[in-house]
Amino acid sequence: MLVDSHCHLNYKGLYESVDDVVARARAAGVGTMLTINTRLSEFEEVLGIARKFDDIYCSVGVHPHEAENHPEVAVAQLIERAQDPLVVAIGETGLDYYYDHSPRDQQQDSFRTHIAAARESGLPIIIHTRDADDDCAQILKEEMGKGAFTGVIHCFTASAAFARTALALGLYISISGIVTFKTAEELRDVVREVPLDRLLIETDAPFLAPVPKRGKTNEPAFVAHVAARVAEIKGIGIAELENITAWNFFDLFTKARPPEGWRLEPAA
């Protein structure tokens, strides 16, 4: 019943042994993975991984770190690549004011371009936000006013207020291995607030390995540890949490299909 809703299988640490990484994920009960595009120059590589394995999907997009290197990215470019049946989302995109690897105005322009592509294509948008709650919330509100779109705040680390804004706009919240960290009590408080029917889980592999795998390269198999901790926080069984987050994944990413034999139910 496990789904890793956000990983980077083309990144160093995973790509070199991707066959083994996927096999370990399958052995851990991970039936579906979404591998994320962060540079248009790597799109074909990311799509190639999705084509190689059953029940792996991908996205198309430009990470905010890369916005300066992709000033030409256009709605039409994203939509054209999103025509492939295995491309189920736009992004990841958003704002990162922690590192500021790209100028903020270029990050904002790129973010709006991705939102327009999500709106026009009908695909959900995958949003990265770090130290940018106010601007991210403002852009989301403004763009939602131009026409509805769906999406998820991935690897959530923002404030409870931002979570409430995102939920009010109809977005989902995805939780990574950070939730297992000793210092992440504020995030655990947010998880307690997020309705079960808006919750996803992810690894963001190869980054952010959860406890008890700290210090190792993260991989999709480790999403089981995220599931266990989130289930504990929500006060439900692990199997129920896995089922609900898998259902939510396929409810959001509608081009993806559950593996044969999976029986999923929505949150009660």
C-alpha positions in Angstrom: 0.0 0.0 0.0 3.0 2.3 0.2 3.5 5.2 -2.3 6.6 7.4 -2.4 5.0 10.6 -3.7 8.3 12.4 -4.3 11.8 11.1 -5.0 14.7 11.8 -7.4 15.7 8.5 -9.0 18.0 10.3 -11.5 20.1 11.9 -8.8 23.6 10.8 -7.7 23.3 8.1 -5.0 20.3 6.5 -6.6 20.8 6.5 -10.4 24.0 4.5 -10.4 22.1 1.5 -8.9 18.5 2.3 -9.7 17.6 -1.3 -10.4 18.6 -2.3 -6.9 17.0 0.9 -5.4 13.7 0.0 -7.0 14.0 -3.7 -6.0 14.5 -2.7 -2.4 11.5 -0.4 -2.6 9.3 -3.2 -3.9 10.6 -5.5 -1.1 9.5 -2.8 1.4 6.0 -2.7 0.0 6.4 0.4 -2.1 4.1 -0.1 -5.1 4.3 3.3 -6.8 6.9 6.1 -7.0 6.9 9.5 -8.5 10.3 10.6 -9.6 10.7 14.4 -10.0 12.1 16.5 -12.8 14.1 19.6 -11.6 15.9 20.7 -14.8 14.4 20.6 -18.3 17.8 19.3 -19.6 17.3 16.2 -17.5 13.6 15.5 -18.5 14.4 12.7 -20.9 16.5 11.0 -18.3 13.7 11.2 -15.7 11.1 10.1 -18.2 13.4 7.2 -19.2 13.4 5.9 -15.6 9.6 6.0 -15.5 9.5 4.1 -18.8 11.9 1.4 -17.5 9.8 0.4 -14.5 6.2 -0.5 -13.9 4.3 1.9 -11.7 6.9 4.6 -11.6 5.7 8.0 -12.9 7.4 11.4 -13.3 6.9 15.1 -13.5 8.2 17.9 -15.7 9.4 21.2 -14.2 12.2 23.5 -13.1 13.2 23.7 -9.4 13.4 27.2 -8.0 17.2 26.7 -7.5 17.4 26.4 -11.3 15.1 29.3 -12.3 18.0 31.5 -13.3 19.3 28.8 -15.6 15.9 28.4 -17.3 14.7 31.9 -18.0 13.2 30.7 -21.2 10.9 28.1 -19.6 7.4 28.6 -21.1 3.9 27.2 -20.5 3.9 25.5 -23.9 7.2 23.7 -23.2 5.9 22.2 -20.0 2.6 21.2 -21.5 4.2 19.6 -24.5 6.3 17.4 -22.3 3.4 16.6 -20.0 1.5 14.9 -22.9 3.4 11.7 -22.2 1.1 9.2 -20.3 3.8 8.8 -17.6 4.0 12.5 -16.8 1.5 13.0 -14.1 2.5 16.4 -12.6 4.0 19.8 -13.2 7.1 20.7 -11.1 8.7 20.8 -8.8 8.5 24.5 -8.7 8.1 27.2 -6.1 10.2 29.5 -4.0 13.4 29.0 -2.0 14.6 32.0 -0.1 16.8 30.0 2.2 19.5 29.3 -0.4 18.5 32.0 -2.9 20.3 30.1 -5.7 18.2 32.1 -8.2 17.0 35.7 -7.9 13.7 35.9 -6.2 11.9 37.6 -9.1 13.0 34.9 -11.4 11.8 32.2 -9.0 8.4 34.0 -8.8 8.1 34.2 -12.6 9.0 30.6 -13.0 6.5 29.6 -10.3 3.7 31.5 -12.0 4.6 29.9 -15.4 4.3 26.4 -13.8 1.0 27.3 -12.2 -0.3 28.4 -15.6 0.8 25.1 -17.1 -0.8 23.1 -14.3 -4.1 25.1 -14.8 -4.1 24.6 -18.6 -3.0 20.9 -18.5 -5.2 20.0 -15.6 -2.3 18.3 -13.9 -1.4 18.9 -10.3 1.5 21.1 -9.4 4.3 20.1 -7.0 5.4 23.0 -4.8 8.7 23.5 -3.0 8.7 26.4 -0.5 11.4 27.3 2.0 11.6 30.5 4.1 9.1 32.0 1.6 5.7 31.5 3.3 4.3 35.0 2.7 5.2 35.3 -1.0 4.3 31.7 -1.7 0.9 32.1 -0.1 0.3 35.4 -1.9 1.2 33.9 -5.3 -1.0 30.9 -4.7 -4.0 33.1 -3.7 -3.5 35.4 -6.7 -3.1 32.5 -9.2 -6.1 30.5 -7.7 -8.1 33.7 -8.4 -7.3 33.4 -12.1 -8.6 29.8 -12.2 -8.5 26.7 -10.1 -5.6 24.2 -10.1 -4.6 21.3 -7.8 -1.3 20.5 -6.2 0.7 19.6 -3.2 3.2 21.3 -0.9 5.9 18.7 -0.9 8.4 18.0 1.9 6.4 20.4 4.2 8.5 22.4 6.6 6.5 25.7 6.6 4.4 27.2 9.4 1.0 26.0 10.6 -0.5 29.2 9.2 0.8 28.4 5.8 -0.5 24.9 6.0 -3.9 26.2 6.8 -3.7 28.6 3.8 -2.7 25.7 1.5 -5.5 23.5 2.8 -8.0 26.2 2.4 -6.9 26.5 -1.3 -7.6 22.8 -1.8 -3.9 21.7 -1.8 -2.4 18.6 -0.3 0.4 18.4 2.3 3.2 15.9 1.8 5.4 14.8 4.8 9.0 13.6 4.4 11.5 12.0 6.8 12.0 15.3 8.5 8.9 14.3 10.6 11.1 11.7 12.3 13.8 14.1 13.4 14.2 14.9 17.1 14.0 18.7 16.5 10.8 18.6 14.3 8.1 19.0 16.9 6.6 22.0 15.1 6.2 19.9 12.0 4.6 17.1 14.0 2.1 19.6 15.4 1.2 20.5 11.8 0.8 16.8 10.9 -1.7 16.6 13.8 -3.8 19.3 12.1 -3.7 18.1 8.5 -6.9 16.2 7.6 -6.2 12.6 6.7 -7.8 13.1 3.2 -5.2 15.8 2.4 -2.1 13.9 3.5 0.7 12.4 1.4 4.1 10.9 2.4 7.4 10.9 0.6 11.1 10.5 0.9 12.6 13.3 -1.2 15.3 10.7 -1.8 18.3 10.8 -2.0 18.0 13.6 0.7 16.6 13.6 4.2 16.9 10.0 5.3 14.5 9.4 8.2 15.3 8.0 11.6 16.6 5.2 11.9 18.4 5.6 8.6 20.1 9.0 9.3 23.5 9.3 7.7 22.6 7.0 4.8 21.5 7.9 1.3 17.8 8.1 1.4 15.8 5.9 -0.9 12.1 5.1 -1.6 12.2 2.0 0.6 12.6 4.3 3.6 9.1 5.8 3.1 8.0 3.0 5.4 9.6 4.8 8.3 7.8 8.0 7.4 4.5 6.2 7.3 5.1 4.6 10.7 5.9 7.9 12.3 3.0 9.8 10.7 0.6 6.9 11.7 1.9 7.2 15.3 1.3 11.0 15.3 -2.2 10.6 13.8 -3.1 7.8 16.2 -4.0 5.3 13.6 -2.6 2.0 12.4 0.3 1.9 9.9 -1.8 -0.1 7.4 -4.6 2.4 7.6 -2.2 5.3 7.1 -0.6 3.6 4.1 -4.0 2.9 2.5 -5.1 6.5 3.0 -2.0 8.2 1.7 -2.0 5.8 -1.3 -5.6 6.7 -2.0 -4.8 10.4 -1.7 -1.9 10.0 -4.2 -4.1 8.5 -6.9 -6.9 11.0 -6.1 -4.5 13.9 -6.7 -2.4 12.5 -9.5 -5.2 11.2 -11.7 -3.1 10.1 -14.6 -1.4 7.5 -12.4 -3.1 4.2 -11.8 -2.8 1.9 -8.8 -0.9 -1.3 -9.3 -2.9 -4.3 -10.2 -4.5 -6.0 -7.1 -4.4 -2.9 -4.9 -7.6 -2.2 -3.0 -7.7 1.3 -1.7 -10.2 3.2 0.3 -10.6 6.9 1.1 -10.2 8.3 4.6 -13.3 7.6 6.7 
